[in-house]
């Protein structure tokens, strides 16, 4: 029985370390998003002040119209670049996180299976029916978890695809507007 307890403790320690690693990965993705948003905010603020100063120096309405229409193309390019960078961060972070979760889940399932097998070997005589029922219940639970993981993965892929399509459409729309202006 001591061996099973040691395996259980070791498995829990490994799971805690996995949770720590996954949390660290998640925070790394959030840090990248914060850095991107801070850089975009600083650039927008700086450009806004520069634009206001330029507008204040203009004396001819035609110059103002030319300045305003000249802002659309760079704004569209920056918006498209921001969307692309955002998509890259989200996709990379999601892929790393999913890969790590899948690996840790497989490890945990194997470790749990090993503990269960050890307990099965050491089960008292006459408890075979209970052990079989317990194994069947665990197998059903693992199948349900795998099904949820598959559906979640499909949902994430669909969301990423939709995000990419929306970003592309927005970028194309802004480019069309800037060409006609």
C-alpha positions as CSV (number, residue, x, y, z in Angstrom):
1,X,0.0,0.0,0.0
2,X,2.9,2.3,0.7
3,X,4.0,2.0,-3.0
4,X,0.6,3.2,-4.2
5,X,0.6,6.1,-1.8
6,X,4.1,7.1,-3.0
7,X,3.0,6.9,-6.6
8,X,-0.1,9.0,-5.8
9,X,2.1,11.7,-4.1
10,X,4.6,11.7,-7.0
11,X,1.7,12.0,-9.5
12,X,0.3,14.9,-7.5
13,X,3.7,16.6,-7.4
14,X,4.1,16.2,-11.1
15,X,0.6,17.6,-11.7
16,X,1.3,20.6,-9.6
17,X,4.5,21.2,-11.5
18,X,2.6,20.9,-14.7
19,X,0.0,23.4,-13.5
20,X,2.8,25.8,-12.6
21,X,4.3,25.4,-16.1
22,X,1.0,25.9,-17.9
23,X,0.3,29.0,-15.8
24,X,3.7,30.4,-16.7
25,X,3.0,29.8,-20.4
26,X,-0.4,31.5,-20.1
27,X,1.1,34.5,-18.4
28,X,3.8,34.7,-21.1
29,X,1.1,35.0,-23.7
30,X,-0.7,37.6,-21.7
31,X,2.6,39.5,-21.3
32,X,3.0,39.5,-25.1
33,X,-0.5,40.9,-25.5
34,X,0.1,43.6,-22.9
35,X,3.4,44.6,-24.6
36,X,1.7,44.7,-28.0
37,X,-1.1,46.9,-26.7
38,X,1.3,49.2,-24.8
39,X,3.4,49.7,-27.9
40,X,0.3,50.3,-30.0
41,X,-1.1,52.8,-27.5
42,X,2.2,54.7,-27.2
43,X,2.5,54.9,-31.0
44,X,-1.2,56.0,-31.4
45,X,-0.7,58.7,-28.7
46,X,2.4,60.0,-30.2
47,X,0.9,60.1,-33.7
48,X,-2.2,61.8,-32.4
49,X,-0.1,64.6,-30.8
50,X,1.9,65.0,-34.0
51,X,-1.2,65.1,-36.1
52,X,-2.8,67.7,-33.9
53,X,0.3,69.9,-34.1
54,X,0.3,69.5,-37.9
55,X,-3.4,70.4,-38.1
56,X,-2.8,73.5,-36.0
57,X,-0.1,74.6,-38.4
58,X,-2.3,74.3,-41.5
59,X,-3.7,77.5,-43.0
60,X,-5.3,76.1,-46.2
61,X,-8.5,73.9,-46.1
62,X,-7.1,71.9,-49.1
63,X,-4.0,71.1,-47.1
64,X,-6.2,69.9,-44.2
65,X,-8.2,67.6,-46.6
66,X,-5.0,66.2,-48.1
67,X,-3.6,65.6,-44.6
68,X,-6.8,63.8,-43.4
69,X,-7.0,61.6,-46.5
70,X,-3.3,60.8,-46.2
71,X,-3.8,59.4,-42.7
72,X,-6.2,56.6,-43.9
73,X,-3.6,54.4,-45.7
74,X,-1.0,54.4,-42.8
75,X,-3.8,53.8,-40.3
76,X,-5.1,50.8,-42.4
77,X,-1.6,49.4,-42.6
78,X,-1.0,49.7,-38.9
79,X,-4.4,48.2,-38.1
80,X,-3.6,45.2,-40.4
81,X,-0.1,44.8,-38.8
82,X,-1.6,45.0,-35.3
83,X,-4.3,42.3,-36.2
84,X,-1.6,40.1,-37.7
85,X,0.7,40.4,-34.7
86,X,-2.3,39.8,-32.4
87,X,-3.2,36.7,-34.3
88,X,0.4,35.4,-34.2
89,X,0.5,35.8,-30.4
90,X,-2.9,34.2,-29.9
91,X,-2.1,31.3,-32.3
92,X,1.4,30.6,-30.9
93,X,0.3,30.8,-27.3
94,X,-2.7,28.6,-27.9
95,X,-0.7,26.0,-29.8
96,X,2.0,25.9,-27.0
97,X,-0.6,25.7,-24.3
98,X,-2.6,23.0,-26.1
99,X,0.5,20.9,-26.8
100,X,1.6,21.2,-23.2
101,X,-1.9,20.3,-21.9
102,X,-2.2,17.3,-24.2
103,X,1.3,16.0,-23.1
104,X,0.6,16.5,-19.4
105,X,-2.8,14.9,-19.8
106,X,-1.3,11.8,-21.4
107,X,1.4,11.6,-18.7
108,X,-1.3,11.9,-16.0
109,X,-3.5,9.3,-17.6
110,X,-0.5,6.9,-17.8
111,X,0.6,7.5,-14.2
112,X,-3.0,7.1,-13.0
113,X,-3.2,3.9,-15.1
114,X,0.0,2.6,-13.5
115,X,-1.4,3.4,-10.0
116,X,-4.6,1.7,-10.8
117,X,-2.8,-1.4,-12.2
118,X,-0.8,-1.6,-9.0
119,X,-3.9,-1.3,-6.9
120,X,-5.6,-4.0,-9.0
121,X,-2.7,-6.4,-8.5
122,X,-2.9,-5.9,-4.8
123,X,-6.7,-6.0,-4.5
124,X,-8.0,-8.5,-2.1
125,X,-9.5,-11.7,-3.4
126,X,-13.2,-11.5,-4.4
127,X,-13.0,-7.9,-5.3
128,X,-12.5,-8.5,-9.1
129,X,-16.1,-7.4,-10.0
130,X,-15.6,-4.1,-8.1
131,X,-12.2,-3.5,-9.6
132,X,-13.6,-4.2,-13.1
133,X,-16.5,-1.9,-12.6
134,X,-14.1,0.8,-11.4
135,X,-11.8,0.3,-14.4
136,X,-14.8,0.6,-16.7
137,X,-15.9,3.8,-15.1
138,X,-12.5,5.3,-15.4
139,X,-12.2,4.2,-19.0
140,X,-15.5,5.9,-19.7
141,X,-14.4,9.0,-17.9
142,X,-11.1,9.1,-19.9
143,X,-13.1,8.6,-23.2
144,X,-15.3,11.6,-22.2
145,X,-12.3,13.7,-21.5
146,X,-10.7,12.8,-24.8
147,X,-14.0,13.7,-26.6
148,X,-14.1,17.1,-24.8
149,X,-10.5,17.7,-25.7
150,X,-11.2,16.9,-29.4
151,X,-14.2,19.2,-29.5
152,X,-12.4,22.0,-27.7
153,X,-9.5,21.7,-30.1
154,X,-11.9,22.0,-33.1
155,X,-13.6,25.0,-31.5
156,X,-10.3,26.7,-31.0
157,X,-9.3,26.0,-34.6
158,X,-12.6,27.4,-35.8
159,X,-12.3,30.5,-33.7
160,X,-8.8,31.1,-35.0
161,X,-10.0,30.6,-38.6
162,X,-12.8,33.1,-38.0
163,X,-10.5,35.6,-36.4
164,X,-8.1,35.3,-39.4
165,X,-11.0,35.8,-41.8
166,X,-12.4,38.8,-39.9
167,X,-9.0,40.4,-39.7
168,X,-8.4,39.9,-43.4
169,X,-11.8,41.3,-44.3
170,X,-11.3,44.3,-42.1
171,X,-7.9,44.9,-43.6
172,X,-9.2,44.6,-47.2
173,X,-12.2,46.9,-46.4
174,X,-9.8,49.6,-45.1
175,X,-7.5,49.2,-48.1
176,X,-10.5,49.6,-50.4
177,X,-11.6,52.8,-48.6
178,X,-8.1,54.2,-48.7
179,X,-7.8,53.5,-52.4
180,X,-11.0,55.3,-53.2
181,X,-10.2,58.3,-50.9
